[in-house]
Amino acid sequence: MGYPHSHELEVGTILSRHFGDESARRLETWQEYGGYEALRAAVKMDATEITGIVKDSGLRGRGGAGFPTGLKWSFMPQEPNGPHYLCCNADESEPGAFKDREILRWVPHLLIEGCLIAARAIRAEHVYIYVRGEYFPYTRILNDAVVEAYEAGYIGADILGSGWDCELTVHIGAGAYIAGEETGLMSSLVGGRAEPRVKPPFPAQSGVFGRPTTVNNVETLAAVPMILTEGAEWYRQWGTERSPGTKLWCCSGHLERPGTYELPLGVPLRDIIYDVCGGIPGGRKLKAVIPGGSSTALLTADELDCASTYEGMQEAGSSLGTASPIVMDEDTNIVRAIRRTAEFYAHESCGQCIQCREGTAWVAKILHRIETGGGRLADIDTLYDLCEQLTGRTICVLADSVVFPLRSSLDKFRADYEALIGGRP
Amino acid sequence: MTKKIHPAVVSAQPFQVANLRPIDRLFEDEEGKDRLEKAVSRYPDKRAALLPMLAYAQERNGWVSPDSMEQVAEALELTPAFVRSVATFYTMYNKHPTGRHMIQVCTCVACHLCGGDDVFQAFLQATGTRAGETSDDGRYMVMEAECLGACGFATAVQINDQYFENVTPETVGDVLASLEEEGE
C-alpha cells in the first residue's frame, strides 16, 4: 500500500495497510482491525522477552542511522533505580521525508501501541511523543487518539489490569530541524534550545531529566506491534539478513506518482523510481537522485541498480537515510538544487560549532555566487576544502549532512559547475 | 470559550491560529491557570513546560511578546534571559505580530524542484505584499518555509494550522478564497 497511490508490489503492508482510511483513526475501528492486541500480549511479557523478539526481528532504526532497535533497548539499565523515559521522535524534518506524518495521520493508534510496548521493554514510566511544530493537523489527529486510548485504559494506571503504569504525553516543537537529532530533541523536550550535546553520556545512561532514556523514530515504533504478534521470523520474510522488514519510501521531486509507499527492503532503487513511482513526467531522463533524504550523497542515472537496503545503498556510495528519494530530471540545475539544500542546513544550524555555523553559510553563499554567474574555478577547490572542514569536527552530524550532497555533486557534476563558472580562474 | 483539554495533550495544542483570543495576563484567568498546571504536571521538571507555555502565549495573542516571555519566565521560575534565548531559538514563535493568515510556502529542495519559488511569488503578488510583511488590511503575511514535510505533494503551503498540498501558481487564488469563505 501507499499514499496517495497504491502500487503492485503489495507484499508487505505492515504500516501502510490503513493509509487513506480515515476510519482507522478511531479507536473503535482500530480495535476491529486487531488494534491493541499486541499490547495485550506485551503486558503479559517481561521487558527482556519483548526486547528479545525485537532483537531477533532485526528491526533497525528508521530515523536515518539504522541502529538495531532491540540492541538499543538492551542498553537501558536492567534494574531501574528511578524513572526511565521513552521519547518518540516525531520531529520529522529531513527534506524529502514525509513518512512519519502518514503514520501520525492515518494510524495514530498503531504508533501509540508501539510506544507502549517499547516503554514496557525499556521499563519506562512515561512516553513523550515529540512532534514537529508544523504538523498541526496531524498532531490534532494524534491528540484525539491519545485521549481515546487513555479513556479506554490502554495508557495510564494499571494498563489492561496488569498492574503496570505508563503515562504518555504529546509535546510539540516549534520549528527546529536540529530537534530531530536525538540529543537535540532531549535538550528541547526539557525546555531548552534544541542544541545537541556530545555523547557520552549516551541517552541510555543520562537522557531527559538526567534519567536513562531511549529515543526511537515513529516508523520504528509503529513496526513493533506486528513484530510482537506475528513474530521475528514473520518480519524477516521481507528484506535481507542485515536489513529485514519493510520500509516506508517517501518519493518526491520529478516523479509521475510521488508519495509514500511501503516496500520490502531490497527492491532496486531503479524499480522504486520507475515502476512504483511511474518514472519521470513527460518521459524525461533522470539526472540525479538524492536517495535517502537531503543529507545523503546523490546518485546518477547509472547508479540506480542498487538494492534499497542499508548495506546496498552504502555500497552504492550513498545511504538509505530516511528512504526519501528526491528525483531530479535532466533539466535540473544541480548547482541550484544543491544551493537550496545548503541554505536549509545554514538556516537550521544551531550555531554551537563554528565549522557548522560559518561553514554551512559559506557553502550556500559560494553556491549562490556560482549559480548567478559570479563564480570562479577556485570556488570549486574552496568547496572541497569546506567539505573537509565540515566533516567529523562538530558535535552532531548536521555539518556532515551538507557535505554528502555537496561533495557528490562536485564529484559527479563538476561539468555543471564549470559551465556556470565559464572558465574564470 | 475554554475547552476541556486532556493533560496528555495540553503540550501539543496548535499555536498558529487565525482566531486569536488576546489576553494581557496569560496565567491569571481560568484557562491560563489550567494550561499551566496541566502542562507542569506532565514533567518531573517545571522547565519542560517552557515550550508549551510559549506556544500558549502565541495561541492566544498571535505572537510571543517580550512581556509574554517575562510572564512565562515568572510562571516557571526561570530567568527572563533564558526564556528569551529559548523563544528566539525556534522559528515558529513569532517575535512580532503577523498577518491573520500566516502563509508559509515551502521552497525547500523538493518543492523548489517542482516550482515552489513560483508559488511563493504568486502568493506575494496575490496578496500585494513583500516577503515577511503584513498586508495593509492585516490579513496576510507570506513567508518562505523550510521543508514542511509534505515533499510528495509539492508545492506544500502551510497557512496557520492548515496544510495545502499540490499548490500551483494557478491555484493560489482558490487557496486564498477558501480562507475567506471560512469567515475567519
Contacts between the chains, C-beta under 8 A, distances in Angstrom:
chain1	res1	chain2	res2	distance
A	83	B	44	7.1
A	92	B	149	5.3
A	93	B	146	7.7
A	93	B	147	6.0
A	93	B	149	6.3
A	94	B	147	7.4
A	95	B	108	4.9
A	95	B	109	5.0
A	95	B	110	6.3
A	95	B	146	7.7
A	95	B	147	4.1
A	95	B	151	6.9
A	96	B	109	7.3
A	96	B	110	5.7
A	96	B	147	7.6
A	96	B	151	5.3
A	97	B	149	6.8
A	97	B	151	7.2
A	98	B	149	4.8
A	98	B	150	5.4
A	98	B	151	5.4
A	98	B	152	6.0
A	98	B	153	7.8
A	100	B	149	8.0
A	101	B	149	5.5
A	101	B	150	7.3
A	126	B	42	8.0
A	131	B	12	6.4
A	132	B	149	6.8
A	133	B	15	7.8
A	133	B	55	8.0
A	133	B	90	7.5
A	133	B	92	4.7
A	134	B	92	7.2
A	134	B	145	7.8
A	134	B	148	5.7
A	134	B	149	6.7
A	134	B	158	6.0
A	135	B	149	6.8
A	136	B	14	4.0
A	136	B	16	7.0
A	136	B	160	8.0
A	136	B	161	3.9
A	136	B	162	7.6
A	137	B	161	6.8
A	137	B	162	6.7
A	137	B	163	5.7
A	139	B	12	5.2
A	139	B	14	6.8
A	140	B	14	6.8
A	142	B	12	7.5
A	143	B	6	7.8
A	143	B	9	3.9
A	143	B	12	5.7
A	146	B	6	7.4
A	146	B	8	5.3
A	146	B	9	5.7
A	147	B	6	4.6
A	147	B	8	6.9
A	147	B	9	6.4
A	150	B	6	6.6
A	150	B	8	6.0
A	155	B	8	7.4
A	167	B	8	7.3
A	167	B	42	7.6
A	168	B	8	6.0
A	169	B	7	7.9
A	169	B	8	5.3
A	169	B	9	7.8
A	169	B	11	6.1
A	169	B	42	4.5
A	169	B	43	7.8
A	170	B	8	6.5
A	170	B	9	5.0
A	170	B	11	6.5
A	170	B	12	3.8
A	171	B	11	4.5
A	171	B	12	6.1
A	171	B	51	7.3
A	171	B	52	7.1
A	172	B	11	6.8
A	172	B	12	4.6
A	172	B	13	7.8
A	172	B	15	7.9
A	172	B	51	7.5
A	172	B	52	7.8
A	172	B	55	6.8
A	173	B	51	7.1
A	173	B	90	7.3
A	173	B	92	7.9
A	174	B	51	6.0
A	174	B	54	7.1
A	174	B	55	6.7
A	174	B	90	3.6
A	174	B	91	7.3
A	174	B	92	4.1
A	174	B	93	5.6
A	175	B	90	5.3
A	175	B	91	3.8
A	175	B	92	3.6
A	175	B	93	8.0
A	176	B	89	6.7
A	176	B	90	5.4
A	176	B	91	7.0
A	177	B	146	7.0
A	177	B	147	7.9
A	188	B	51	7.0
A	189	B	48	6.4
A	190	B	43	7.7
A	190	B	45	6.4
A	190	B	47	6.3
A	190	B	48	5.0
A	191	B	45	7.4
A	191	B	47	3.8
A	191	B	48	4.6
A	191	B	49	6.9
A	191	B	50	3.7
A	191	B	51	6.3
A	191	B	76	7.8
A	191	B	78	7.9
A	191	B	86	7.0
A	192	B	47	7.7
A	192	B	50	7.9
A	192	B	86	6.2
A	193	B	85	6.4
A	193	B	86	5.6
A	193	B	89	4.0
A	194	B	89	6.8
A	194	B	90	7.7
A	209	B	43	7.3
A	209	B	44	5.0
A	209	B	45	5.6
A	209	B	48	7.6
A	250	B	151	6.6
A	250	B	152	5.9
A	251	B	152	6.2
A	252	B	110	4.1
A	252	B	114	7.9
A	252	B	151	3.6
A	252	B	152	4.7
A	252	B	154	6.5
A	253	B	110	5.5
A	253	B	113	5.0
A	253	B	114	7.0
A	253	B	151	7.7
A	253	B	154	8.0
A	254	B	113	6.3
A	254	B	114	7.3
A	258	B	151	7.6
A	258	B	152	3.9
A	258	B	153	7.4
A	258	B	154	7.5
A	259	B	152	4.6
A	259	B	153	7.9
A	260	B	152	6.6
A	290	B	109	7.7
A	294	B	109	5.7
A	294	B	147	7.8
A	324	B	151	7.1
A	326	B	109	6.1
A	326	B	110	5.1
A	326	B	113	7.1
A	326	B	151	7.0
A	328	B	113	6.2
A	332	B	113	6.6
A	337	B	109	6.0
A	337	B	112	7.0
A	337	B	113	6.4
A	340	B	107	7.3
A	340	B	108	6.8
A	340	B	109	5.0
A	340	B	112	4.7
A	341	B	109	4.8
A	344	B	108	5.6
A	344	B	109	6.9
A	344	B	146	5.5
A	344	B	147	6.7
A	347	B	146	5.8
A	348	B	146	6.7
A	350	B	89	7.7
